[in-house]
Amino acid sequence: MSDIPQGPGWWRATDGRWYPPHLHPENQPPAGPDGVPGPAPGWWLADDGRWYPPHLHPGYQPTAGAAGTWGAAAPLPGAATQSGTGSPKPRRARKRNVVALCAIGLVVAVVLALVAVSFTSSSPNGPSARPDHVTAQTLNGVTKIPASVYNEIGVTAGGSRQPAGSVIAGQKTIVFDHKPGILYVGGEFCPYCAAQRWAIIASLSRFGTFSGLGTMQSSSTDVYPATQTFTFAHATYSSPYFVFVAREIYSNVANSDGAGYERLNHLDPYEQSILAKYDQAPYTGGSPTTGGSIPFIDFDNRVIFSGSSFTPAVLQGESRREIANDLHNPSSASTRAIIVASNSLSAAVCSIDGDRPASVCDSVGVAAAKKALAQQTPVPAQSSAARTSSAHSFGDVARASAVVGKSRREGALALVARHVL
């Protein structure tokens, strides 16, 4: 409606206002074959039981006039209709709304189902759990241990000393990015690696910074099942003193034949050459027939740790958060084991980086560990013939371990050594 006519055919009602032609009381849609209005092309039946012309349908799109304005047939906002004020509601529109709501509900249901499946599959309690980010509380617990705890415990746990590592002499040093290098090789399934990572993270956090650490647990079918730990698979580390390279070469997910684990990180040729030469006797301190053990940590070919520095049994039954929180308590059994190992690893670091920083390398706990290292008899360089006759590289766990879950030797994971990488 309008106070003035808007075009040909507009008419004036008794209220003094002007209305478009199609709203005139005598205006009816063409009759169909049975004489009932409505079948004419484009006319439609609304919820009020009346027929309306095409341009009043909610889905109608008017065409532009010659001057670029919308044509006169387009209804004006608020115009009166045969059913009263406003636009009539078509039956088809109502059906479309119902269909749309049903579709939205279906999409929501599918999304919720996917979220539920994802949550279940990523549970940290499963043997194939995917790593999650470490919580700030747990990370602070393992990376910000008070110096007083390191100094109080020193290198003695439970009245006995732990192995200080094997000291190597006469070997070419490791160089990563023009800095002294530390190489770690382990596997997420391995309970001994799970234990040693606590000490590694605690120790190296005194010299630099980790990022990207993930939560992990050892295999639930191996000895010391589901030992709570971390993974280096996607982690990085930075230090002004040295470069730390970590390779988790197997996950904790059993492979399809059930005789090993899925491959994860790979060693480059230089890293492989280090592992092939030094992860064996006499460098690891084992017998000439043993080799290929993980965890393996080589500090610049000067100090080597092969196997865990302590038994994973001390971590059994404890959650990751509980272990981390206890690291501020020097009377905790798990804390004492981790700290003794950490001090020994820190002493190895200090032996390759010029005793920096002094606040760590001159501390009481690390000084005690350095003294223990100094008491080790260095392993001399082997002759080339000896190296050739006993050369073993790290074996493929998928073939080397005949059955997943068989007991491995304490302090290391014994593997058949065959070069397959």
N, C-alpha and C positions, 0 to 999 in steps of 0.2 A: 504494500500500500504506500501511497505518497500524497502529499498535499497538492501536487500538480501532476498532470498526465505525463507519462514517460515515453509514449509512443502511440502508434495507431492501434485502435481497439481498446484502449484503456477506458474504463467507465467509472462514473461517480456514484457511490453508494449513499444511502440515507444518512450515514454518519458524516457526510461531507468530504470523505477522502476518496482518492482515486485508486483503482485496483486493476491488475493486468487482465487481459481478455479471458484467460482460461478460468478465472475465478467468478465470471459472471454466472448467475443462477441458471441461465438458459444454456450455458455451455456444457455439453455432454460429450463423451467420447463416442465415436462411431459405433453403431450397433453391429453385433456379430450375427451369424446366421440364425440364431434362435431369438434374436431381438434383445439380448441382454448386453448392456454396454461392457466393453472391456477387451474384446479380442483384437482390437485394432493394433497395428504394429507399435511396439514400444510402451503402450499403456500397461500399468501394473496395479495389482491388488494389494492394498495396505492392510495393517492389522485391524483398522476400523471397518473393514468390509467394503470400502469404497475404492473406485478406480481413479488413478491419477496419470497425468501425461508424463512422457519420458523425462522432461527436464526437472521434475520434482523428485525423482529417485535420488536417494543419498549418494549413489555411486555415479551420478550423471556428471560428465565433464563438458561444460559449454565450449563452443568454438569462438575464436576471435573474430570480431567484426572487421570491416574494411579499414577502419581507422586505428585498428589495433586494440580496441576496447572490447569487452565481452559483449556478446549479442544480447538483444533485448529480451530473449526468451529465458535468460538466466534468472532464477528467482532471487528476490531481494531478501537479505537477512531479516527475519522476523515477519515476513509477509504472511497474511491470513490465508488459510487453505480451507478446503471443503470440510476438513475434520477439526477446524479450530485454528489456534495460533501454533506457529512452529512447523517443522517438517514431519510428515507422517512416517512411521516405521514400517518398512517392508518385512514380509515374512522371510524372504530369502536372507536379509541381513541378519535376522535373529539366528537362522540356521548357521550362517557363516561364523557368528560369534561363538556359538556352541562348539563348532568344529575347531576353531582357533584355541579355545580354552582347553579342549581335550588334547590338542597337539602340544600345548605348553606343558600340561600336566605330565604327558608321556616323556617329554624331554627332561623335565625335572627328575622324574623317577629313574631314568637311565643314568643321569649324572650322579645321583645319590648312590646308585648301585656301583658305578665305577669307583667312586670315592671309597666305598666300603671295601671293595676288592683290593684297591691300592693300599689302604691302611693295613689290611690283613697281611698282604704279601710282603710289606716292608717292616713287619714286626721284628724288633731286634732279638726276639727269642727263638727265631727259626734258624735252621742250619744254613739257609740260603739268603739270610737277611742282607739287604742292601745297606751300605754305610749311610748314616745320617750325620749331620753336623754335630760336633761336640758342643754341649751346653757350656755357657760361660762359667758356671760354677765348677763343673768338672775340669774344664781347661785350666782355670786358675788354680785348682787344687793340685794339678800335676806339674804346672809350669812355674808356680810361684811358691815353692816350698821354702820356708824360712831357713836362713843360713844356720841358725842354731840347731835345727834338726840334723842337717848334714854333719855338723861338727860334733854333736853329741854322739851320734851313731858311729861315725868314722868308717872303718872297714870290718867291723866285727858285728855279727848277727847271731844271736843265740849261743854265744860263747865260742863260735868258730869263725875262721876267716874264709871268705869265698875266693875262688880263683881270680887272680889279678889280670889274666890275659897272657898271651904269649908275646914275648919281646923278640922282634926280628932285627937282624943286623945284616948289613952289606947288600941291601936290596934297593933297586931303583924306586924312588918315591912316586906316589900317585899325584898326578896333576889334573885338576878339573878347573877350567877357566882361569889358568895361571895362578891358582892357589893350591895349597895342600888339600888333598882329597880324602874323604871318608866314604867308603862304600858299604852299604847295608844290603843284604839279600835275604829275603824271608818269604813266608807264605801266610795268607790269612787263616788257613785251616790249622796251622801248626800251633799247639799249645805252648811250646817253648818260645816261639816267636812272640806269642801273646804276652807272656811274662816279661820278656826282655824289652819289649817296646815301652813299657812303663819306665824302665830305667833309662832308656835312650832318650825319651822325650824330656824326662826330668833333667838329665844331664845336659843335653844340647840346648835346652832353654836358658841355661846360664851363659851361653856364648852367642846366642842368636834367637831367631823367632820362627816358629812354625806357622803355617797357614794352610787351610784346607784339610786338616786332620779329620778323619771320619771315625765313627764308632764301629766296633767290630767285635766278634767273638770267635774263638777257635771252633773247630768242628765239634758237633755234638755227638759224633760217633767215634771220636778218637779218645786217647787217654786224656785225663783232666778235661772232660768235655765242657764245651761252652765257656771257656775261660774268658772273662770280660777284658776287653782291650781296645786298641785303636787300629787304624790302618794307615799306611803311608801311600797307598795306591794312587791317590790324587792330591797328595800334600806337596807343599813346597817349603823350602827352608832357606833362610838368608842369614849370613854371618860375615862380619868384616875380616874374620881370621882364616876361614877355610870354606870348602864347598862340601855339602853333605848330599850324596846321591842315594836314594832309597828305591829298591825294586821289590815289590811284592809279586813274585812271579806266578803264584797260584792263588786263586780265590778260596773261599771256604764252601764253594758249591761243588758237589760231586758231579763228575762228568757222566755221560750217558751210559758207559759200560760199568759204572760203579766201582772202578778200580783206581780212582785217583780224583783229581780236581781240575776244574776249568782253568785254563791259562789266563793270566792277567797282564802284568807288566813284562816287558822283554828287555834283555840286556843287549847293549850295543857291543860291537866286537872288542873294544877296549875293556869294558866292564867284564865281559866274558873271559878275556885273557887273564884278568886279575883273579877271578873266581876259580878258573881252571888250575891255576898254579898254586894259589895259597890256601884254598879250602881243602887241605889235605895235610897229612903228616909230612915232615916234622913241624910245619908251621902252626898247625892247630894243636899240637901237643898230644895227638892220638897215636895209635899204632900205624905202621906203614900200610895196613890193609884198609884203614878207615878213611873216608873222605866224603865230600859232597854233603856236608851237614848244614842245616839252617837252624837258628839264625846265624848268619855269618857277617861279621863286622870287621872291616880292615881299615885301620887308622894309618893311612899314608905308607903302607907296607913297613910300619915300624912296630905296631902293636895289633894283634889279631885276637878277636873273641869268636870262638866257634861253639855254638850251643848257648843255652840260657845260663846266666850267672847264678840263677837260683831256681828251685823247683816251683812249677806252677801250682803245686798243692797248696801253697800259702794263700793263693787267691781264690781257691774254690769256695763256693757258697756266698761270695760277696758280689754285690753289684758294682758297676763301674763308678757310680757316684760314691758308694761307701768306701771303696779303695782310695779314691781321690781325696775324700774328706779326711781319711785317716792319715794321709801323708803329713799332716801337721802334728801328729801324735807319735813321738819317738818310741813309745812303749808298744805300739801295734806291731804284730809279727809281720804282716805284709809290708808295713812301712820300713821296718828294719831291713828286710830282704831287698826291697827296691832301692833304698838309700845306699846300702853298701855297694850294690852293683853300680848305681849312679856315680858314686865317688870314684870307683875304679875306672869307669868310662871317662869321667872328667879328667882323671890323671892321664889317661891316654891322649885326650885332646891337648892337654897342656904340653905334652911331650912333642907335639908336632906344630904348635902355633906360637912358640916362643914364650910360653907361660903367660898368656894373655887371656882375659884380664887378670891382673894380680889379685883382685878381690876374690876371685874364684881359685886360681891356681896356688895362692899362698894361704888359703883357708885351712883350718885344722883338719877337716875331714879329707880334703883332696891331698893335703901334704902327707897324711897317713897312707893314702892310696898310692901316691908317688913313691913313697918309701918301699911299699910292697912290690911295685913294679921294678924298682932298682935292684931288688933281691933276686929277680928272675935271671936265669942264665940265657943270654941271647941265643937264638937259633941261627947258626952260621949259614952262609949261602951254600946251596947244594951244587954238586957238579952237574954239568949238563946231562951226563949219562944217567945220573940218578933221577933227574927230573923227567927224562924221557921214559924211563922204565916204569915210573910210578905216576905218570900224569893222569889225573882223573878230572873231568869237568862235572859240573852239577847235573845230576840225572833228571830225567823227566819223571815227575812224581806219578803221572798218569800210567806209566809202565813200570817204574821202579818199585812202587809200593804195591805188592801183590794184592792186598786186601785193605780197603779203607778201614781204619779203626784198629788195626793191629798195633800192639804196644811197641813204641819206639824207645830207644835207649835213653836213660835219664840224662838231661843236660844237652841233648842234641837229637836231631831227627836223622837216623841213619838211612841213607839212600844208595841204591845201586848206581855207580857212577859210569854213565855213558854219555858221550857228547851228542846231544840231540837238539840243542838250541840253535 
